[in-house]
Amino acid sequence: MSKLLQRYKDGDRMNHWFIALMFVLAALSGLAFFHPSMFFFSNLFGGGSWTRILHPFLGLLMVVGFVGMFLRLWKDNLITAADREWGKHMGKMLSGDKAGLPPVGKYNYAQKLTFWVMALSLLVLLGTGVMFWRPWFAPYFSVEAMRAAVLFHSISAVVLILSTIMHVYAAIWVKGTIRAMTRGTVTESWAKTNHPLWHQEVTKGR
């Protein structure tokens, strides 16, 4: 039986699931106002008025949770020349051939890109959301500025939702990945196959 390696501590996993919960709630409450056909989502939050009140607070809590994760993981997600080389062979991975992929550390190129896209999307969502957050900050901005903010807020929300869908799909697609966020551990064989440099790092001197 393959030995288990700790990939995430309990605090990291709790923070991850907190972000995930806030994302789902913020996304559903935001989609309620994105198009009339999705306004029925407001029923989950007690109606239109409560949805409008709760949405920015849910988004803010999601950002706070992500900032905590960002401060812990940003160094691990810096993109290197080796990552770009891995990206050139990404097609092999998608076809199921991992043999020709350059070895990677804790995160691969695709995971790092997803991390930075999410970080940038949340930064734009925070900045634009504040601009039309009534009644607190909206009075300080012109109507034109708020219209632009709404547009960029919507675009960033779509990018974040699509990035999250890809993130979840990849976690399900790569067998053994889900347990990293449910139990905090991965098998040694999983680490050797998917993140060989990280495996060498955590097993050094063992």
N, C-alpha and C positions, 0 to 999 in steps of 0.2 A: 504493500500500500504506500502511495506517495506521501511524503512528509508534508506538513502544512507550514506555510510561511505567513507571518503577519504582514498584511499590506496596509491596513488602516486601523488606527486606534478607535476605541469606542467613541471618543469625543468627535473625531472626524466623521464617523458614520452618522452620529446623531445630527451633526450640523448639515451633512449632505441631505438627510431625509427631511430636515426642517426646511431647507432651501427648496427641495422638491415639492413639499406640501404648499409652501407659499407660492411657488411658481404655478401650480395647478389652480389655486384659488385666485391668484392675480390674473392668470390667463382667462379663466372662465368669466370673472367679473369684467375684465376688459373687453372680451369678445361680445359681451351683452350689449355694449355700446358701439361695437365695430360695424354692425349691420343689423337692420331691423329684424332680419330672419333669425338672429341669434339672441334677441332680447329675452327669450324665455329663460336664458341662463340666470337672469336676475332673480328668478324665483328661488334660486338656491341661497340667496343672500337676504331674503325678506322683501324683495321688490326693488324697483328702480332707484328710489331715494337712498335706501341702505346700501345698494350696490355702488352707487356713486360715492358715498361717504367712505365705504370700506376699501374700495379698490386702491387708492393711493397708499393707505396704511399697509395693506398686504404687500404692495410692491416695495415699499420702503423696508419692510421686514425681510423680504427676499434679498434686497441689496445688502442689508446689514449682515445677513448670514453669508452671502457670497464674499463680502469683504474679508470676513474671518477666514474663509477658505482660501481666498486669493493671497492673503499675507503668508499663509503656510506653504502654498504650492507654486507661487509664481516662478521661483528659481528652478524648480523641476520642469517647468514648462517653457523655458527659454529655448528658442529654436536655433539649432546648430547646423553646420554643414552636413553632418552625418544624417540629420533629420531630413534635409533636402534631398540627399541621396536616397533615403528610404522612400521619400515621396515619389521619386522617379520609378520605383518598382511597385508602387501601390496597386497597379493593375494585377500583378501576380497574386497579391494577397486576396483581392476581390474574387479572383478565379479559384481560390482555395489552395494556391501554391505558396507556402510560406518558406520553402527551402532556400529560395534565392534572395530573400530579404536581408538587408544589412542588420546586424544586431542592434537592439535599442535598449535604452535604460528604462526608468520607471514608466515613462509615457512615450508613445510613438508620435510620429509627425501629425497624423490625423487627430489624435487626442489633444495635442498641443494647439493645433489650429482651432479646434472646437472650444478649447479653454479661452483663447484670446478673442474669438468671435463673441462668445458669451459675455466676456468681461466688457468688451466695447459696446455691445448691445445694451447691457445694463447701465453703462455710463450714460449713453444717449437717452435711454428711457428715464433715468433719474433726472437728468438735466432738463429734458423737455417736459416731463411730467410736472416738475415744480412750476414751470412757467404758466401752466393753465390749471393749477390746483386751486380751486375756489373753496372758500373765500380768502385763503391765506396769502397767496402770492400773485394770483392772476391780475389784480388791480395795478401791479407795477409794470405790466407789459402791455404793449399796444395790441390791437386786434390782429393786425398783420403778423406780428411776432408769434402770437398764440396760434394762429392758423398754421404757420410754418412748423411750430412745435408739435401740433397735433399730427401733421403729415409725417414728420420724422419719427415721432413716437410710434405711430402705426407701423411704419416700415421696420423699425428696430424690433417691435413686438413680433412681427412675422418672422424676421430673421432668427430671433431667439427661440420661437416655437419650433421652427424647422430644424435648428441646431439641436434642440433638445430631443426632438423625434429621432434624429440621426444618432445622437448619443445613446439613447435607450435601445435603438435597434442594434447598434454595434455591440452593446453590452450583452444583449440576448444572443446575437449571432456568434460571438466568440464564447464558446462553451466554457463554463467555469468562472466567468467574469462576475456574474451576479453575486456569487457568494462573497466576493470581496467587500461588497457594501451591505450584505445581510449578516455575515458572520465575522468579517474583518480579516479573513484568511484566504489564501489561495493554495492550491497544491504546488508542490515543487516542480512537477512535470509541466504544469501550466506556465509557471514562471520561466522555465527553461525554453519553452516553445515560443512564448509571446514577448517576453522581456528578459532575454538572456543576460544583458549587462547588469540589470537590476538584480537578477538572481545571483550573479557573481558577487555583487556588492553586499547583499544581505547574508550570504553564506560564507563570506571570507573569514578565514581563521577558525572555521567550525571543525 
